[in-house]
Amino acid sequence: MAGSASDPTSGEDGSDRHKGERLQKVLARVGVGSRRTCEDLIAAGRITVDGVVAILGRRVDPETALIEVDGAPIGVRPGLVHYLLNKPTGVVTTADDPQGRPTVVGLVPDEPRVFPVGRLDADTEGLLLLTNDGELTHRLTHPSYGVEKEYVAEVQGVPTRAVLRRLREGIDLEDGPTAPARVALLDASLVRLTIHEGRNRQVRRMCEAVGHPVLRLVRTRIGPIADRSLAPGAWRPLTGDEIRALGVAVATDPGVSPQN
């Protein structure tokens, strides 16, 4: 009977689940897989809609539905875009700059309008995400999700083992101690640092605090996303696999505490 508790086409609130688009079509459109693959995922119970395990035949409204694959949220609202940019120096991470400097938004298509996920200093190079996916942006920038950011820093002098250990254990800055980080010396004055916080100029301040100011700083990875072939100033859309990997990275609030 329509609307009964046993009727899989009706929601708990009595709403009609025949409205909207077929779930497998929505998932296929955003790159989860072919329509057949998406049907298999639904049949295996790996897809939820608004917290409820979906069944074949389920229809959804992409504008409002919260769809998750294996617990990872998937952006399905029409018009969502996700860009990966290799930001060059001298470009500011804002949508508009009162001083007239070039902005990261000016390096990607005008429509649809996107916004940078987090910030990179004007003098810092490297990978930056831009999107109009508000939920993903929130999760990627919220410190409690612990999404890693990896940097390679060219510093003054040659850091000793004791200095590297200090960086790993955390540095007392004016706004409080930093969380533990992963740190490796790649060359005499080349240090790789992996952090999960997003404080203003954090890597630069950490290195300066241990007596090795940064000469050049490049972000080389954001969570699972890296691309050594992307030229400075160039951008590309994220692939479906990359978008899903980001979803997995922010699927839960893990309270990550990186190991040294």
Secondary structure, DSSP 8 states (H G I E B T S, - for coil): -TT-TT-TTB-TTS-BTTSSEEHHHHHHHTTS--HHHHHHHHHTT-EEETTEE--TT-EE-TTT--EEETTEEE--STT--EEEEEE-TT-BSSS--TT---BGGGGS-SSS--EESS---TT-EEEEEEES-HHHHHHHH-GGG---EEEEEEESS---HHHHHHHHH--EETTEE----EEEEEETTEEEEEE----TTHHHHHHHHTT--EEEEEEEEETTB--TT--TT-EEE--HHHHHHHHHHTSS--------
